[in-house]
Amino acid sequence: RARELERSGLELAERHLGADHEQTLRTVGLLSSTYGRFGQHQRQLEVAQQAYARAQQVLAPRRPDLTLTHVERWYAEALRDNGRPGDATAIFRRVLEDQRALDGADTQRVRTEMVQLGVALGETGQLEEALKHLRDAVALEARQNNADNEDRRSLVAALAGALGYARRAEEAQAQYDNMRLLVRPLSVDAPLSQVGR
């Protein structure tokens, strides 16, 4: 049933917009991301490759391009989710560079790309560079947001994990302790006066 819906949605987009229209390419890329979220990683990679190949032909000449950046990130995520973080790293580097050029500042989207690259680098054993990107993302999030939030918690967890892999136990423990402090106000057992903070 899902494949039928996929085919009909793509056929509709291709018929009305064209196979190489940027909205069609974005739809195909987003579909690949959806497969990944539901653990269908092989299908995620197949669909992401289709979007990536088309986007390289159509959108790469006008780099940096927002749709191209999205499609490339989804393809890199699919590579990483399929055990190919080394192949994903070069794409994540380009996506980060393009996102910075598009946004002209260190935005939330730039921060997301820093994390993506940091995680992929960590998975390939390039821990020093991974830690740099993850630390930069944690610092950027702190400058962008003056309140604790889910992004901060997930960034601190990613940094703590990378520090653990780098065998920096004391630094990793400090980040885990920091993460526990961030989570405590949202604890189910916390009084209502703490939850509102």
Phi, psi and chi 1 to 4 in degrees:
 res  aa     phi    psi   chi1   chi2   chi3   chi4
   1 ARG       -  -44.6  175.5   92.6  174.2  122.4
   2 ALA   -62.4  -40.0      -      -      -      -
   3 ARG   -67.0  -34.6  -72.3 -171.3 -171.8 -118.5
   4 GLU   -63.6  -44.2  -69.9  172.9   26.4      -
   5 LEU   -63.5  -40.8  -69.9  172.9      -      -
   6 GLU   -59.0  -50.9  169.6 -165.0  -23.7      -
   7 ARG   -60.9  -43.1  -86.4 -165.0  -58.2  -85.6
   8 SER   -69.0  -37.8   68.5      -      -      -
   9 GLY   -64.5  -43.6      -      -      -      -
  10 LEU   -68.6  -40.4  -71.6  177.1      -      -
  11 GLU   -61.2  -40.7  -73.0  171.0    5.5      -
  12 LEU   -63.2  -47.5 -175.4   65.4      -      -
  13 ALA   -63.1  -44.0      -      -      -      -
  14 GLU   -66.2  -38.5  -70.9  174.3  -12.2      -
  15 ARG   -66.4  -42.4 -174.9  173.3  -16.7  119.7
  16 HIS   -89.5  -30.0  -68.5  -77.3      -      -
  17 LEU  -112.3  -27.1  -59.4  172.6      -      -
  18 GLY   104.7  148.9      -      -      -      -
  19 ALA   -62.7  -29.5      -      -      -      -
  20 ASP  -104.8   10.2  -66.4  -25.7      -      -
  21 HIS   -68.1  143.7 -171.4  -82.4      -      -
  22 GLU   -62.7  -31.7   69.4 -179.4  -88.3      -
  23 GLN   -69.3  -34.8  -73.5  -60.6   89.9      -
  24 THR   -65.6  -45.3  -56.6      -      -      -
  25 LEU   -62.2  -40.2  -64.4  173.2      -      -
  26 ARG   -64.8  -39.3 -167.3  176.9  178.2  100.3
  27 THR   -63.9  -43.1  -60.0      -      -      -
  28 VAL   -64.4  -44.2  175.2      -      -      -
  29 GLY   -62.0  -43.2      -      -      -      -
  30 LEU   -64.2  -36.4 -176.3   57.1      -      -
  31 LEU   -61.0  -40.9  178.1   62.1      -      -
  32 SER   -62.5  -40.8   74.3      -      -      -
  33 SER   -62.4  -38.0 -178.9      -      -      -
  34 THR   -63.9  -43.0  -57.6      -      -      -
  35 TYR   -57.5  -42.0  -82.2  119.8      -      -
  36 GLY   -62.5  -40.9      -      -      -      -
  37 ARG   -63.0  -27.2  -60.3  -75.9 -178.1  -92.5
  38 PHE   -99.5   14.2  -72.0   99.3      -      -
  39 GLY    77.3   10.5      -      -      -      -
  40 GLN   -93.2   70.0  -63.4  179.4   24.3      -
  41 HIS   -69.9  -35.0  -62.7  -62.7      -      -
  42 GLN   -65.1  -44.2 -177.9   57.7   41.4      -
  43 ARG   -66.0  -37.6 -173.9   67.3 -179.6  136.7
  44 GLN   -54.8  -47.8  171.9 -166.9   15.7      -
  45 LEU   -66.0  -42.5 -177.2   56.6      -      -
  46 GLU   -59.0  -47.9  -67.3  166.5    4.1      -
  47 VAL   -69.5  -40.7  173.7      -      -      -
  48 ALA   -63.0  -37.2      -      -      -      -
  49 GLN   -63.3  -39.7  -77.5  173.6  -38.3      -
  50 GLN   -61.4  -48.5  -66.9  170.2   17.5      -
  51 ALA   -64.2  -41.4      -      -      -      -
  52 TYR   -63.0  -46.9 -179.9   79.4      -      -
  53 ALA   -61.3  -44.6      -      -      -      -
  54 ARG   -65.8  -42.4  -73.7 -165.5 -139.7  166.8
  55 ALA   -64.4  -35.4      -      -      -      -
  56 GLN   -63.1  -38.4  -69.0  -54.5  -57.2      -
  57 GLN   -71.4  -42.6  -67.7  175.6  -11.2      -
  58 VAL   -92.5  -43.2  176.7      -      -      -
  59 LEU  -102.9  -24.4  -57.9  174.6      -      -
  60 ALA   -57.9  -35.4      -      -      -      -
  61 PRO   -61.3  -21.0  -25.8   35.2      -      -
  62 ARG  -107.2   24.0   62.4 -173.9 -153.2 -153.3
  63 ARG   -55.9  140.5  179.3 -177.7  -57.6  -82.6
  64 PRO   -78.8  143.5   29.3  -32.1      -      -
  65 ASP  -139.3  133.0  177.2   85.7      -      -
  66 LEU   -62.4  -44.9 -171.5   57.8      -      -
  67 THR   -64.4  -42.5  -61.1      -      -      -
  68 LEU   -59.3  -42.2  177.2   63.6      -      -
  69 THR   -60.4  -43.9  -60.6      -      -      -
  70 HIS   -63.0  -48.2  -72.9  -57.7      -      -
  71 VAL   -62.7  -42.0  170.0      -      -      -
  72 GLU   -64.6  -40.4  -72.6  179.8  -24.9      -
  73 ARG   -63.1  -43.4  179.1 -175.1  -10.2   98.1
  74 TRP   -63.0  -37.3  -70.8  -38.5      -      -
  75 TYR   -67.0  -43.8  179.3   54.5      -      -
  76 ALA   -62.9  -40.2      -      -      -      -
  77 GLU   -61.1  -41.9  -72.7  174.5   -7.4      -
  78 ALA   -64.2  -41.2      -      -      -      -
  79 LEU   -60.6  -47.5  -71.5  167.8      -      -
  80 ARG   -63.4  -42.8 -165.7 -178.1   66.8 -139.0
  81 ASP   -66.6  -18.9  -71.6  -12.7      -      -
  82 ASN  -102.9   24.4  -80.9  -86.6      -      -
  83 GLY    76.5   23.8      -      -      -      -
  84 ARG  -124.4   55.6  -63.9  170.1   54.6 -169.7
  85 PRO   -64.4  -28.3   24.7  -33.9      -      -
  86 GLY   -63.4  -40.7      -      -      -      -
  87 ASP   -68.8  -31.4  -66.2  -26.1      -      -
  88 ALA   -74.4  -29.2      -      -      -      -
  89 THR   -58.4  -47.4  -60.5      -      -      -
  90 ALA   -61.9  -36.8      -      -      -      -
  91 ILE   -70.2  -43.4  -62.0  169.0      -      -
  92 PHE   -60.7  -36.6  -79.6  132.2      -      -
  93 ARG   -60.8  -46.4  -79.0 -173.9 -156.8  -76.5
  94 ARG   -65.5  -40.2 -171.6  172.1   53.3 -124.5
  95 VAL   -63.1  -43.4  167.7      -      -      -
  96 LEU   -61.5  -45.2  174.8   56.9      -      -
  97 GLU   -60.8  -46.2 -179.0 -179.2  -42.9      -
  98 ASP   -66.0  -39.7  -74.9   -5.4      -      -
  99 GLN   -64.3  -39.9 -164.9   65.0   64.0      -
 100 ARG   -62.4  -41.4  -82.3 -169.8  169.0  129.2
 101 ALA   -65.6  -40.6      -      -      -      -
 102 LEU   -67.4  -43.5  -73.5  164.0      -      -
 103 ASP   -85.2  -26.5  -68.7   -0.9      -      -
 104 GLY    70.0    8.8      -      -      -      -
 105 ALA  -162.9  168.4      -      -      -      -
 106 ASP   -82.9   92.8  -78.2  -19.3      -      -
 107 THR   -96.5  179.2   61.2      -      -      -
 108 GLN   -60.6  -37.2 -179.0  178.1   -7.8      -
 109 ARG   -65.6  -39.7  -68.3 -171.8  -56.5 -164.2
 110 VAL   -62.8  -42.8  168.1      -      -      -
 111 ARG   -60.1  -41.5 -174.0  179.5   75.7 -137.1
 112 THR   -60.1  -42.1  -63.2      -      -      -
 113 GLU   -69.7  -32.8  -55.8  -46.1  -23.8      -
 114 MET   -60.1  -43.9  -69.1  170.5  151.2      -
 115 VAL   -65.8  -45.6  172.8      -      -      -
 116 GLN   -56.3  -47.6  -66.9  -79.0   10.9      -
 117 LEU   -65.2  -43.2  177.3   56.1      -      -
 118 GLY   -59.6  -43.9      -      -      -      -
 119 VAL   -64.5  -45.6  169.8      -      -      -
 120 ALA   -62.4  -42.3      -      -      -      -
 121 LEU   -61.8  -42.0  -73.3  163.9      -      -
 122 GLY   -61.0  -39.7      -      -      -      -
 123 GLU   -69.3  -20.2  -70.1  175.0   -6.0      -
 124 THR   -96.4    3.4   62.3      -      -      -
 125 GLY    86.5    5.3      -      -      -      -
 126 GLN   -88.9   67.5  -60.4  174.4   63.2      -
 127 LEU   -69.8  -37.4  -65.8  172.0      -      -
 128 GLU   -61.8  -46.7  -71.6  -54.2  -46.1      -
 129 GLU   -68.9  -36.7 -170.9  179.1   -4.1      -
 130 ALA   -59.8  -46.7      -      -      -      -
 131 LEU   -61.5  -39.1  -71.3  171.5      -      -
 132 LYS   -59.9  -48.9  178.9 -161.3  175.2  -50.0
 133 HIS   -65.2  -40.4  -72.8  -70.6      -      -
 134 LEU   -68.9  -40.8  -67.9  170.4      -      -
 135 ARG   -63.0  -42.5  -78.2 -173.8  174.2  119.2
 136 ASP   -61.0  -39.3  -72.2   -9.5      -      -
 137 ALA   -66.6  -41.7      -      -      -      -
 138 VAL   -62.3  -44.9  168.1      -      -      -
 139 ALA   -65.1  -40.7      -      -      -      -
 140 LEU   -64.3  -42.7  178.9   57.1      -      -
 141 GLU   -61.7  -40.9 -169.4  -77.9  -32.0      -
 142 ALA   -63.4  -35.9      -      -      -      -
 143 ARG   -72.4  -32.3  -71.3 -167.8  -52.0  -87.7
 144 GLN   -81.3  -28.3  -68.8  172.0  -25.9      -
 145 ASN  -128.3  130.2  -61.4  -52.3      -      -
 146 ASN   -95.9    7.7   61.8   -0.2      -      -
 147 ALA  -131.2  151.1      -      -      -      -
 148 ASP   -63.7  144.9  -66.1  -20.3      -      -
 149 ASN  -157.6  175.4   58.2   60.5      -      -
 150 GLU   -61.7  -38.6  -90.1  -49.1  -55.2      -
 151 ASP   -57.6  -46.7  -79.1   -9.5      -      -
 152 ARG   -60.2  -44.2 -175.9  166.8  -62.0  163.8
 153 ARG   -61.7  -45.2  -71.3  179.2 -162.9   92.3
 154 SER   -70.1  -35.2   64.4      -      -      -
 155 LEU   -66.5  -44.0  -69.9  172.4      -      -
 156 VAL   -63.4  -39.4  168.6      -      -      -
 157 ALA   -63.9  -42.2      -      -      -      -
 158 ALA   -63.4  -42.5      -      -      -      -
 159 LEU   -65.3  -43.4  176.5   56.6      -      -
 160 ALA   -61.9  -42.0      -      -      -      -
 161 GLY   -61.8  -43.7      -      -      -      -
 162 ALA   -65.2  -38.8      -      -      -      -
 163 LEU   -63.6  -38.0  -74.0  163.8      -      -
 164 GLY   -62.3  -45.3      -      -      -      -
 165 TYR   -62.6  -31.7  -75.3  122.5      -      -
 166 ALA   -81.5    4.2      -      -      -      -
 167 ARG    60.1   40.0  -59.3 -170.5 -172.8  -76.6
 168 ARG  -109.2   73.0  -65.0 -175.3 -179.2  178.2
 169 ALA   -59.7  -44.3      -      -      -      -
 170 GLU   -65.9  -42.9  -71.5 -180.0   19.7      -
 171 GLU   -65.5  -40.9  -69.2  176.4   78.3      -
 172 ALA   -62.1  -44.0      -      -      -      -
 173 GLN   -62.6  -39.8 -172.7   59.7   53.3      -
 174 ALA   -61.9  -39.7      -      -      -      -
 175 GLN   -68.9  -40.0  -68.0  -61.4  -35.5      -
 176 TYR   -63.3  -39.8  -80.1  120.8      -      -
 177 ASP   -63.1  -41.9  -69.5  -15.5      -      -
 178 ASN   -60.7  -42.1 -175.2   21.4      -      -
 179 MET   -64.2  -40.2 -171.3  173.0   56.2      -
 180 ARG   -61.8  -38.5  -83.4 -167.2 -144.8  101.0
 181 LEU   -65.0  -35.3  -68.7  173.5      -      -
 182 LEU   -70.1  -34.7  -67.3  172.0      -      -
 183 VAL   -79.4  -32.7  171.5      -      -      -
 184 ARG   -51.0  -45.4 -172.1  175.7  -55.9  150.6
 185 PRO   -61.8  -20.3  -23.8   33.0      -      -
 186 LEU   -99.1    5.6  -63.7  179.6      -      -
 187 SER   -61.4  144.0  168.1      -      -      -
 188 VAL   -62.2  -32.2  174.1      -      -      -
 189 ASP   -82.6   -6.2  -61.5  -34.7      -      -
 190 ALA   -70.0  143.0      -      -      -      -
 191 PRO   -62.2  154.9   -8.2   13.4      -      -
 192 LEU   -58.0  -31.1  -74.6  177.2      -      -
 193 SER   -64.0  -28.2   60.5      -      -      -
 194 GLN   -83.4  -33.1  -74.2 -175.2  -10.1      -
 195 VAL   -64.7  -32.3  173.1      -      -      -
 196 GLY   -75.0   -8.9      -      -      -      -
 197 ARG   -66.4      -  -74.3 -172.0 -161.9  171.4
